[in-house]
Amino acid sequence: MKLVLMGTNAFVVPIFEKIANAGHEIMAVYTRGPKPVGRKQILTPSPVHTWADARGIPVHHNPREYDMHPDMVVVVSYGAILRDNVLNSAPCINIHPSDLPRYRGPAPIRTAIYNGDAASAVCLMAVTPELDAGDVYMRTPFEIGENDTNEMIEARVAEIGADMVIEYLKNPSLYPAVPQSGTPTFTRKFTGDDEIIDWGKPPREIHNMIRALGAGRTKINGVDVKILETRIGADGALEILRLQPAGKKPMDWKSFLNGHRGADIKIGE
């Protein structure tokens, strides 16, 4: 089957790799343009761009200039609204990592973890002009463990989603479109402000925030610290496992305490 792939984030690369290895002809890849990265703001191509270059696949950045006619367009975490020139060129399918219509929008995995959900799903769906509102062809549920992080779930979703696309492309007619039912909920992009820990919240909410966002920011003895990993102890208290003081490398909690022997530890101050 002749395919056009559209995606940007590192999460997408293993999905596209599996699709390419399944023997389909990849006509082109569309991805977001290079962005400034790091302190020196060096223009850096997206992970999908780098992957496509390594495979010798043509790369494009502007979907408004799209003028192709594949058998199918596969969209995963692309980050741009698709217009009629794409949507009318071929059937367009999308992998969305939530149990639609719950968690439409840009951050479904992080939102599920942040909210403490114990399960979600991966949906293979039709792309429509309305955001994440298309009919669903396949739906695969998965569990979210109480210590699973965004990175862990992204890897799991990538594997599930790739297998779903490969199976679907073998014979799309076997998977009828099922309209979404129920009241939609929507996600938002998280910002750096969301990482600031409110120690007045219950321990599990703080734990969920840290594993969803990758870090929680606070002060310990007046020093800025990123808390990188936590867990909930048997007594229900929040246990800090790994952290990173400003200007230092990540370390475990025991190592941090060893560097503050004899001093009172004041968290949040």
C-alpha positions in Angstrom: 0.0 0.0 0.0 1.2 3.5 -0.8 1.3 5.6 2.3 2.0 9.2 3.4 3.1 9.4 7.1 2.5 12.5 9.2 4.0 12.9 12.6 6.6 14.8 14.6 7.4 13.6 18.2 9.9 10.9 19.2 6.9 8.9 20.4 6.0 8.5 16.7 9.3 7.0 15.4 8.8 3.4 16.6 5.3 3.4 15.1 6.5 4.6 11.7 9.5 2.2 11.8 7.1 -0.8 12.2 4.9 0.5 9.4 7.8 0.9 7.1 9.1 -2.6 8.0 5.7 -4.1 7.1 6.5 -3.6 3.4 4.4 -0.6 2.6 5.7 2.1 0.1 6.3 5.3 2.1 5.8 8.0 -0.5 6.6 10.9 1.8 6.8 12.0 5.4 5.2 15.3 6.7 6.6 16.7 9.9 6.9 20.0 11.7 9.8 22.2 10.7 13.1 22.4 12.6 12.9 24.3 16.0 15.6 26.0 18.1 16.8 23.7 20.8 19.1 24.2 23.8 20.8 27.2 25.2 22.4 28.0 21.8 19.0 27.7 20.1 20.3 25.5 17.4 17.7 24.7 14.7 17.1 21.0 15.1 14.9 18.7 12.9 12.1 16.7 14.5 12.8 13.1 15.5 10.5 12.0 12.7 12.5 14.1 10.2 15.7 12.5 11.4 14.2 9.0 11.0 12.9 9.7 7.5 16.3 11.1 6.4 18.0 8.0 7.6 15.6 5.9 5.5 15.9 8.1 2.4 12.2 9.1 2.5 11.3 12.6 1.2 10.4 15.0 4.0 8.0 17.9 3.8 7.0 20.6 6.3 4.1 22.5 4.9 0.8 20.6 4.7 -0.8 23.5 2.8 1.5 22.5 -0.2 0.5 18.9 0.0 -0.5 17.5 -3.4 -0.2 13.7 -3.2 -2.6 10.8 -3.8 -1.6 7.8 -1.7 -3.8 4.8 -0.8 -3.8 6.0 2.9 -2.5 8.8 5.1 -1.4 7.8 8.6 -1.3 10.6 11.1 0.3 10.3 14.6 1.0 13.2 16.9 1.6 15.6 14.0 0.7 18.9 15.7 -1.0 20.6 12.8 -4.6 21.0 11.5 -5.1 19.1 8.2 -7.1 20.8 5.5 -9.2 19.5 2.6 -6.2 19.0 0.3 -5.0 16.3 2.7 -8.3 14.9 3.9 -9.7 14.6 0.4 -6.6 12.9 -1.1 -7.1 9.5 0.5 -8.6 7.9 3.7 -6.8 9.5 6.7 -6.3 7.5 9.9 -4.9 8.6 13.2 -3.7 6.9 16.3 -5.1 8.6 19.4 -3.9 7.4 22.8 -7.1 7.7 24.8 -10.5 6.1 25.2 -12.4 8.4 22.9 -14.4 10.6 23.3 -12.5 11.0 26.6 -9.4 13.1 26.4 -9.5 14.7 23.0 -6.7 17.2 22.3 -3.0 17.5 22.7 -2.1 15.7 26.0 -4.2 12.5 26.5 -1.6 10.3 28.1 -0.3 13.0 30.5 -3.9 13.9 31.4 -4.8 10.3 32.2 -1.8 9.8 34.4 -2.2 13.3 36.0 -5.8 12.4 36.9 -4.8 9.0 38.3 -6.6 6.9 35.8 -6.0 3.1 36.1 -6.8 2.4 32.4 -7.2 4.0 29.0 -7.2 2.9 25.4 -5.6 3.4 22.0 -8.0 4.3 19.2 -7.4 4.0 15.5 -9.8 6.6 14.0 -10.7 8.6 11.0 -9.2 12.1 10.7 -11.9 14.8 10.4 -11.9 18.6 10.4 -13.1 18.5 14.0 -10.4 17.7 16.5 -10.3 14.0 17.4 -14.0 13.6 16.6 -13.7 11.0 13.8 -15.3 7.5 13.7 -13.2 4.8 15.5 -12.1 1.7 13.5 -10.3 -0.1 16.3 -10.0 0.3 20.1 -7.5 -1.5 22.3 -7.6 -1.0 26.1 -4.5 -0.9 28.3 -3.9 -0.6 32.0 -2.0 2.2 33.7 0.0 1.2 36.8 0.2 3.4 39.8 3.9 4.1 39.2 3.8 4.2 35.4 5.2 7.4 33.9 4.4 9.3 30.7 7.5 7.8 29.1 6.5 4.3 30.0 2.9 4.7 28.7 4.1 6.4 25.5 6.3 3.3 24.7 3.4 1.0 25.4 1.0 3.0 23.3 3.6 3.2 20.4 3.8 -0.6 20.4 0.0 -1.1 20.6 -0.7 1.6 18.0 1.8 0.3 15.5 0.3 -3.2 15.7 -3.2 -1.8 15.2 -2.2 0.2 12.1 -0.4 -2.8 10.5 -3.4 -5.0 11.2 -5.8 -2.5 9.8 -3.8 -1.9 6.6 -4.0 -5.6 5.8 -7.7 -5.3 5.1 -9.4 -2.0 6.1 -12.8 -3.4 5.1 -12.8 -5.7 8.1 -13.0 -2.7 10.5 -16.2 -0.7 10.1 -16.3 2.8 11.3 -18.0 3.2 14.7 -19.1 6.8 15.7 -17.9 8.0 19.1 -20.6 8.0 21.7 -20.8 9.9 25.0 -19.8 13.4 26.1 -16.3 14.5 25.0 -13.7 15.7 27.4 -10.7 17.8 26.3 -7.1 18.0 27.3 -4.8 21.0 27.3 -1.0 21.5 26.9 0.8 21.4 30.3 3.2 24.2 31.0 6.1 24.7 33.4 3.8 26.2 35.9 2.0 22.9 36.2 5.3 21.4 37.6 5.3 23.6 40.7 4.4 21.3 43.6 1.6 22.4 45.9 2.4 20.6 49.1 -1.1 21.2 50.4 -2.4 18.6 47.9 -2.8 14.9 48.8 0.3 12.8 48.3 -1.2 10.7 45.5 -2.1 13.9 43.5 1.5 15.1 43.8 2.8 11.6 42.8 0.5 11.5 39.8 1.6 15.0 38.7 5.3 14.1 38.9 4.9 10.8 36.9 2.7 12.6 34.3 5.0 15.6 33.7 8.4 14.0 34.4 9.3 16.3 37.3 7.9 18.5 40.1 9.6 21.7 41.1 10.0 22.9 44.6 12.5 24.3 47.1 14.4 22.2 49.7 16.3 24.3 52.3 15.9 27.3 50.0 17.4 25.6 47.0 15.5 25.0 43.7 15.0 21.3 43.2 13.3 19.1 40.6 11.8 16.0 42.1 12.0 13.3 39.4 10.6 10.1 40.9 8.3 9.4 43.8 6.1 6.6 45.1 3.3 6.2 47.7 4.4 4.3 50.8 2.4 1.7 52.7 1.3 4.4 55.1 0.0 6.6 52.2 2.8 9.1 52.5 4.8 10.5 49.5 8.3 9.1 49.3 10.9 10.9 47.2 13.1 8.5 45.3 15.1 10.7 42.9 15.7 14.5 42.6 17.9 17.0 41.0 19.1 20.1 42.9 19.8 23.2 40.7 23.2 23.0 39.0 23.7 19.3 40.0 23.2 15.9 38.5 20.2 13.7 39.4 20.7 11.8 42.6 18.7 9.4 44.9 17.1 10.7 48.1 19.7 8.9 50.3 22.6 10.7 48.5 20.8 14.0 48.9 20.4 13.4 52.7 24.0 12.4 53.0 25.0 15.8 51.7 22.9 17.5 54.3 23.9 15.7 57.4 23.1 17.5 60.6 20.8 19.9 58.9 17.0 20.0 59.2 15.3 19.3 55.8 12.7 21.9 55.0 10.7 20.9 51.9 8.8 23.7 50.1 10.9 26.4 51.8 
